Amino acid sequence: MHYVQRNLVGSQDLTDIQAANQSALAWIEQVAGQRIHGTTRQKPLAQFQTVEQAAMLPLPSEPYDLAIWKQVTVGRDCYVNFEKAYYSAPYRLVGQEVWVRGGLASVRIYCNHRVEATHPRAQQPGERHTVLDHLPPAKVTGLMTTRETCAARAADIGPSTAEVVTRLLAQKPVDRLPMVKRVLSLADQYGVLRLERACRRALQFEEYTGQTIRSILEKHLDLRRPKHGNLSGAAELLVDPLGRLLADHFAQGVVVDQPVDVRIADVIVPAEDLDAGGSGLAENGLDGILVSRMHDDDRDAAGDEVLDLLDLG
């Protein structure tokens, strides 16, 4: 190397790369290749042509992959951060240190000298590469949920839920898809009927964030009397949320010895409005609906009106 630096590079004008390459080739054939090497005592060019050239293998079809190695820790989200991009690793490796080999076209993740994951190399910072099998099964469903699947799920639950989801997804520039997922997941905990009522109440007050809808369900506000100006007086009586226990109490025909006022969910029902012979509509899914004193024909008509309103008939 020192010989080349002193005798070739030091004596050449390297401002023109093409001229420098031609000059270097001539120097190798006429000067460097013809001298007697200090160690082998042979002419290098003759030694190459008679011995070394026949033993040489062809060049690889692909250029050498000059890789970068880095030791990183697998995060709680099952990703490693390598060169400002993110690559998934099997969730059993969360919290463990692994080695990442970043080549020109691919990235490999090693643990205990074993390849655990292979990804294409990211082309820009912030890019994220994911293999679904690397994630916990419970997380895959949420990752695969799209705006379209959320809209279809909301439509299956009811018109109020669909309206809430439509409004949330339309908000810009913030992406409300994560909030929509949380809203729809409330159906698993509280049921689709209560979620639909909660969304209806949220729309009435023009406050339909995920936290608001959850609060409505937690506080049982969806069971309170809705404000329906187009209902008859008999139907309004039917939507008083007095609780399943009270409804069952009167449905069984239990006689109340002393007239008492009942206060449930901030709804005060005078004793004279309660009928020991009333019946509940709990079997229709309306928890705590109580039929107050009215004639049989009026009770049936009012019940049909409420069931039509709530799409339960």
C-alpha positions as CSV (number, residue, x, y, z in Angstrom):
1,M,0.0,0.0,0.0
2,H,2.8,2.4,0.9
3,Y,4.5,1.5,-2.5
4,V,1.3,2.5,-4.4
5,Q,0.9,5.7,-2.4
6,R,4.5,6.8,-2.9
7,N,5.0,5.8,-6.5
8,L,1.6,6.1,-8.1
9,V,-0.6,8.5,-6.1
10,G,2.2,10.9,-5.3
11,S,3.2,11.3,-8.9
12,Q,-0.2,11.6,-10.5
13,D,-2.6,14.5,-11.1
14,L,-5.9,13.1,-9.8
15,T,-8.2,16.0,-10.9
16,D,-9.3,13.9,-13.9
17,I,-10.6,10.5,-12.8
18,Q,-10.6,8.9,-16.3
19,A,-7.0,10.1,-17.0
20,A,-5.9,8.9,-13.6
21,N,-7.4,5.4,-14.2
22,Q,-5.7,5.0,-17.5
23,S,-2.4,6.2,-16.1
24,A,-2.7,3.8,-13.2
25,L,-3.3,0.8,-15.5
26,A,-0.3,1.6,-17.6
27,W,1.8,2.1,-14.4
28,I,0.7,-1.4,-13.1
29,E,1.6,-3.2,-16.4
30,Q,4.8,-1.3,-17.2
31,V,6.3,-0.4,-13.8
32,A,4.8,-2.1,-10.7
33,G,4.2,-5.4,-12.5
34,Q,7.7,-5.7,-13.9
35,R,9.7,-5.0,-10.8
36,I,11.1,-7.8,-8.5
37,H,8.9,-8.1,-5.4
38,G,10.9,-7.7,-2.2
39,T,9.2,-10.8,-0.5
40,T,8.4,-13.2,-3.3
41,R,11.4,-12.3,-5.5
42,Q,9.1,-12.6,-8.5
43,K,7.7,-10.2,-10.9
44,P,4.1,-9.5,-9.7
45,L,2.5,-9.4,-13.1
46,A,4.0,-12.7,-14.2
47,Q,3.1,-14.3,-10.9
48,F,-0.5,-13.2,-11.3
49,Q,-0.8,-14.5,-14.8
50,T,0.7,-17.9,-14.2
51,V,-0.5,-18.8,-10.7
52,E,-3.0,-16.5,-9.1
53,Q,-5.4,-15.7,-12.0
54,A,-6.4,-19.4,-12.5
55,A,-7.3,-19.8,-8.8
56,M,-9.6,-16.7,-8.7
57,L,-13.4,-17.2,-8.5
58,P,-15.9,-15.0,-10.4
59,L,-17.3,-12.0,-8.6
60,P,-20.7,-12.4,-6.8
61,S,-23.8,-11.6,-8.8
62,E,-24.8,-9.0,-6.1
63,P,-22.6,-6.3,-4.6
64,Y,-21.2,-6.9,-1.1
65,D,-23.8,-6.0,1.5
66,L,-22.0,-3.7,3.9
67,A,-24.1,-4.1,7.0
68,I,-24.5,-2.1,10.2
69,W,-24.9,-3.9,13.5
70,K,-26.6,-2.4,16.5
71,Q,-27.7,-3.8,19.9
72,V,-31.2,-2.6,20.9
73,T,-34.1,-3.5,23.3
74,V,-37.5,-4.7,22.1
75,G,-40.1,-2.2,23.3
76,R,-43.4,-2.9,24.9
77,D,-45.1,-2.4,21.5
78,C,-43.0,-5.3,20.1
79,Y,-40.9,-3.0,17.9
80,V,-37.2,-2.1,17.8
81,N,-35.9,1.3,16.7
82,F,-33.1,1.0,14.2
83,E,-31.8,4.0,12.2
84,K,-34.9,6.0,13.0
85,A,-37.3,3.3,11.6
86,Y,-39.3,0.7,13.4
87,Y,-39.3,-3.1,12.9
88,S,-41.5,-5.7,14.7
89,A,-40.1,-8.5,16.7
90,P,-41.8,-11.5,18.4
91,Y,-43.7,-10.4,21.5
92,R,-41.9,-13.0,23.6
93,L,-38.8,-10.9,23.2
94,V,-40.3,-7.8,24.8
95,G,-37.8,-6.2,27.2
96,Q,-34.9,-8.3,25.9
97,E,-31.7,-7.0,24.1
98,V,-31.3,-8.2,20.5
99,W,-28.9,-7.5,17.7
100,V,-30.1,-5.8,14.5
101,R,-28.2,-6.2,11.3
102,G,-29.1,-3.5,8.8
103,G,-28.1,-4.3,5.2
104,L,-28.7,-2.4,2.0
105,A,-32.0,-4.1,1.3
106,S,-33.0,-5.9,4.5
107,V,-33.0,-5.8,8.3
108,R,-32.6,-8.9,10.4
109,I,-33.1,-9.2,14.1
110,Y,-31.0,-11.8,16.1
111,C,-31.4,-13.1,19.6
112,N,-28.9,-15.7,20.9
113,H,-27.3,-15.9,17.4
114,R,-30.7,-16.9,15.9
115,V,-32.6,-15.0,13.3
116,E,-35.9,-14.0,14.8
117,A,-37.2,-11.6,12.2
118,T,-36.5,-10.3,8.7
119,H,-37.8,-7.1,7.2
120,P,-37.2,-5.0,4.1
121,R,-35.0,-2.0,4.9
122,A,-37.0,1.2,5.5
123,Q,-36.6,3.9,2.9
124,Q,-37.4,6.9,5.1
125,P,-37.3,7.8,8.8
126,G,-40.4,6.9,10.8
127,E,-41.3,4.0,8.5
128,R,-42.8,1.0,10.3
129,H,-42.6,-2.6,9.2
130,T,-44.9,-5.2,10.9
131,V,-45.3,-8.9,10.8
132,L,-48.7,-9.7,12.4
133,D,-47.5,-13.0,13.8
134,H,-45.0,-11.0,16.0
135,L,-47.9,-9.3,17.9
136,P,-50.0,-10.7,20.7
137,P,-53.2,-12.2,19.3
138,A,-55.4,-9.7,21.3
139,K,-53.7,-6.8,19.5
140,V,-54.1,-8.1,16.0
141,T,-57.8,-7.4,15.8
142,G,-57.4,-3.8,16.7
143,L,-54.6,-3.3,14.2
144,M,-56.7,-4.8,11.4
145,T,-59.7,-2.6,12.2
146,T,-60.2,0.1,9.5
147,R,-62.5,3.1,9.1
148,E,-64.8,1.0,6.9
149,T,-65.1,-1.9,9.3
150,C,-65.9,0.5,12.1
151,A,-68.6,2.2,10.1
152,A,-70.2,-1.2,9.2
153,R,-70.1,-2.3,12.9
154,A,-71.7,0.9,14.0
155,A,-74.5,0.5,11.4
156,D,-75.2,-2.9,12.8
157,I,-75.6,-1.5,16.3
158,G,-78.0,1.3,15.4
159,P,-78.6,4.6,13.7
160,S,-77.4,6.8,16.7
161,T,-74.1,4.8,17.0
162,A,-73.6,5.0,13.2
163,E,-74.2,8.8,13.4
164,V,-71.6,9.2,16.2
165,V,-69.0,7.2,14.3
166,T,-69.7,9.1,11.1
167,R,-69.2,12.4,12.8
168,L,-66.0,11.3,14.6
169,L,-64.4,9.9,11.5
170,A,-65.2,13.1,9.6
171,Q,-63.2,15.3,12.1
172,K,-60.0,16.8,10.7
173,P,-57.1,17.0,11.1
174,V,-57.1,14.7,14.1
175,D,-57.6,11.0,13.3
176,R,-60.5,9.8,15.5
177,L,-60.2,6.2,14.5
178,P,-58.7,5.2,17.9
179,M,-61.6,6.9,19.7
180,V,-64.1,5.1,17.4
181,K,-62.5,1.8,18.3
182,R,-62.9,2.6,22.0
183,V,-66.6,3.6,21.6
184,L,-67.5,0.4,19.7
185,S,-65.7,-1.7,22.3
186,L,-68.2,-0.5,24.9
187,A,-70.7,-2.8,23.2
188,D,-68.8,-5.8,24.5
189,Q,-69.0,-4.4,28.1
190,Y,-72.5,-2.9,28.2
191,G,-74.3,-4.4,25.2
192,V,-75.4,-3.0,21.9
193,L,-78.8,-1.8,23.2
194,R,-77.3,0.4,25.9
195,L,-74.5,1.7,23.6
196,E,-77.1,2.8,21.1
197,R,-79.1,4.6,23.8
198,A,-75.9,6.3,25.1
199,C,-75.0,7.5,21.6
200,R,-78.6,8.8,21.2
201,R,-78.2,10.8,24.4
202,A,-74.8,12.1,23.5
203,L,-76.1,13.3,20.2
204,Q,-79.0,15.1,21.9
205,F,-76.4,17.2,23.9
206,E,-74.0,17.5,20.9
207,E,-71.2,15.9,23.1
208,Y,-70.2,12.6,21.7
209,T,-66.6,12.0,22.6
210,G,-65.5,8.5,23.7
211,Q,-65.2,9.6,27.3
212,T,-68.6,11.2,27.4
213,I,-70.3,8.0,26.0
214,R,-68.4,5.9,28.6
215,S,-69.5,8.2,31.4
216,I,-73.1,8.0,30.3
217,L,-73.0,4.2,30.5
218,E,-71.1,4.1,33.8
219,K,-73.6,6.5,35.4
220,H,-76.6,4.8,33.8
221,L,-77.7,8.1,32.2
222,D,-78.8,6.1,29.2
223,L,-81.6,4.7,31.3
224,R,-83.1,8.1,32.2
225,R,-86.2,9.4,30.7
226,P,-85.4,10.8,27.2
227,K,-86.8,14.1,26.0
228,H,-89.4,13.1,23.4
229,G,-91.8,15.9,22.7
230,N,-93.8,13.7,20.2
231,L,-94.8,11.0,22.7
232,S,-98.2,10.7,24.3
233,G,-98.5,11.1,28.0
234,A,-99.1,7.3,28.4
235,A,-95.9,6.6,26.4
236,E,-93.9,9.1,28.5
237,L,-94.9,7.1,31.6
238,L,-93.5,3.9,30.0
239,V,-90.0,5.3,29.6
240,D,-89.4,6.2,33.3
241,P,-86.3,4.2,34.3
242,L,-87.4,2.9,37.7
243,G,-85.0,-0.1,37.8
244,R,-85.5,-3.8,37.1
245,L,-86.1,-4.5,40.8
246,L,-89.0,-2.1,41.1
247,A,-90.5,-3.3,37.8
248,D,-90.4,-6.9,38.9
249,H,-91.9,-5.9,42.3
250,F,-95.0,-4.5,40.6
251,A,-95.0,-7.1,37.9
252,Q,-95.5,-9.8,40.5
253,G,-98.6,-8.0,41.9
254,V,-97.1,-7.2,45.3
255,V,-99.5,-5.1,47.3
256,V,-98.1,-1.9,48.8
257,D,-99.6,-1.3,52.3
258,Q,-98.5,2.3,52.7
259,P,-98.5,4.8,49.8
260,V,-94.9,6.0,49.2
261,D,-93.1,8.2,46.7
262,V,-90.2,6.4,44.9
263,R,-87.0,8.2,43.8
264,I,-84.8,6.4,41.3
265,A,-82.2,7.9,38.9
266,D,-83.4,11.4,39.9
267,V,-87.0,10.5,38.7
268,I,-89.6,11.0,41.4
269,V,-92.7,8.9,41.0
270,P,-95.6,9.8,43.3
271,A,-97.2,6.9,45.1
272,E,-100.6,7.6,43.6
273,D,-99.1,7.0,40.1
274,L,-97.9,3.6,40.9
275,D,-100.1,0.6,40.4
276,A,-99.6,-2.7,42.2
277,G,-101.1,-4.4,39.3
278,G,-98.7,-2.9,36.7
279,S,-96.4,-5.0,34.6
280,G,-92.8,-4.6,33.5
281,L,-91.3,-4.7,30.0
282,A,-88.0,-6.1,31.2
283,E,-88.5,-9.1,28.9
284,N,-88.2,-6.7,25.9
285,G,-84.8,-5.5,27.0
286,L,-86.0,-2.3,28.6
287,D,-84.5,-2.7,32.0
288,G,-86.5,-0.9,34.6
289,I,-89.5,0.1,32.5
290,L,-92.7,0.2,34.5
291,V,-96.2,0.5,33.3
292,S,-98.1,3.0,35.5
293,R,-101.8,3.0,36.3
294,M,-103.8,3.1,33.0
295,H,-106.4,1.1,31.3
296,D,-105.3,-2.1,29.4
297,D,-106.0,-0.6,26.0
298,D,-104.0,2.6,26.8
299,R,-101.2,0.5,28.3
300,D,-100.9,-1.6,25.1
301,A,-101.0,1.4,22.8
302,A,-98.4,3.3,24.8
303,G,-96.2,0.2,24.9
304,D,-96.3,-0.2,21.1
305,E,-95.4,3.5,20.7
306,V,-92.3,3.2,22.9
307,L,-91.2,-0.1,21.3
308,D,-91.5,1.5,17.8
309,L,-89.5,4.5,19.0
310,L,-86.7,2.3,20.3
311,D,-86.8,-0.2,17.4
312,L,-87.6,-3.1,19.8
313,G,-91.0,-4.1,18.5
